[in-house]
Amino acid sequence: MAQEGGIDIVRDAFRYQNRFSGSKMVIKVDFPVTEDAGFSYLIKDLALVVKSGVKVVVVPGCAEWIDAALLSQNIVCRYAGTERITTQAALPFVEMAAFQAATRFITGLSGSRVDALIGNFVRARACGVIGGVDMLHTGEVDKIFAASLGRVLDFGMVPILPCIGWSPSGKPYNVSSDEIALAVSQSLGAVKLIIVSAGQFLPALEAGGFSIPEFIERGEDGRIIRLRPHEAETLLTLSHYKKFDVERPKWISQLELALRAAESGIERIHIIDGQEEGALLREIFTNLGSGTMIYADEQDLIRPMRSSEVPDVLHLMEPYVRRDILVRRSVDDIQEKKDDYVVLAIDDSIRACGALHDWGEGAAEIAALASDPAFTEMGLGRRIVDYLLTKARKAGFKRAFVLTTRTQDWFEAYGFAETPIDSLPARKRALYNPERKSKAYALDLF
């Protein structure tokens, strides 16, 4: 089974490489990651992503380095909320830190034989006076020169965008790297915005006793696998930190950026641990990923099975057949009742299936329930059952039942109760195999 799992990972990698080749991704890297001992591994993985055909733009974060540079010069840094007020005295050191951070990526990628450049792709304007506070040389994005970026990307090069923008007259402004990453993602129509964090998202989230609601989907390792926008908003609300609280944890600004990106139309936003070796590759090229994904649309799609997918469904069922959990079915068996089957697809790959059979007398059987073992932590089986029960209710069935030899505890936890075999519809009783000694469990739908 371990070998089969390894093959599945390879298949995922090739499928995702084919899917994302030629697409654009923006990768925003928090500054502490560049100081970590594992930064060289991140750079090598980033180079592999570029060599796979993905068009990558890198936006280095620089806040902590700027703080250190100003402190070394005894320049006091003031804030308006969470925004740095950039004085004339501070501006040269802000520029120095920003370009030094960008240069680290240039140097690292050169070592992996990937061409990269720093360019003036961000036109900025002054933030001006906000709430009575003059922001001085702090600016905001006015325009992203997407056409110029596109030409650089078409040459296979990686643009590095420091947290500096220029006015039409050439005046430099300190611009938030979060704002640049969001604006670039929107301008290029990026398929992904990846936020590379210094440390894991979850422990940072739980620090200080923060309690994550039970409805948030988590894996067996406790990782928050994915969030819909309304779930991300719930976490932000429960955090009790104010929007402009400069002392708030880093994960809040990361989640805010992800939420804004999702609301602006970016399909997938990922928060990964930049200190975890291989996290970037796993997040892009495998289904399970390594971090937390925020998405505005449904990545998972439960839909009727297609005839071409019968082999995939049989392959999914096979481990359960070998363990005597499912009855072996042939291609003809499934094709005969094709319209009863549904599948759950993750990025066009079948990861779970099930069927709803009508046996008359107002009763429907949930059968052929199987899910990819690698995705157990995602609760795909429960999603299939939820879908089939909803379908049964809409069709007017009064009761749903299952026959099981080894999963009775799972169905009991779901709300099913054991029922005599004699209570099943006559047509089903006529086909009951006493040698399997399956138990029947039923759930009233109305």
Buried (B, 14 or more C-beta within 10 A) or exposed (E): EEEEEEEBBEEBBEBBBEEBEEBBBBBBBBBBBBEBEBBEBBBBBBBBBBEBEBBBBBBBBBBBBBBEBBEEEEEEBEEBEBBBBBBEEBBEBBBEBBBBBBBBBBEBBEEBEBEBBBBBBBBBBBBEEEEEBEBBBBBBBBBBBBEEBBEBBEEEBBBBBBBBBBBEEEEBBBBBBBBBBBBBBBBBEBBBBBBBBBBBBBEBBBEEEBEBEEEBBBBEEEBBBBBBBEBBBBBBEEBEEEEEEEEBBBBBBBBBBBBBBBEEEBBBBBBBBBBBBEBBBBBBBBBBBBBBBBBBEEBBEBEEBEEEBBEBBBEBBBBBBEEEBBBEBEEEEBEEBBEBBBBBBBEEBBBBBBBBBBBEBBBBBBBBBBBBEBBEBBBBBBBBBEBBBEBBBEEEBEBBBBBBBEBBEBBEEBEBEEBEBEEBBEEBEEEEEEEEEBBBBBBEBE
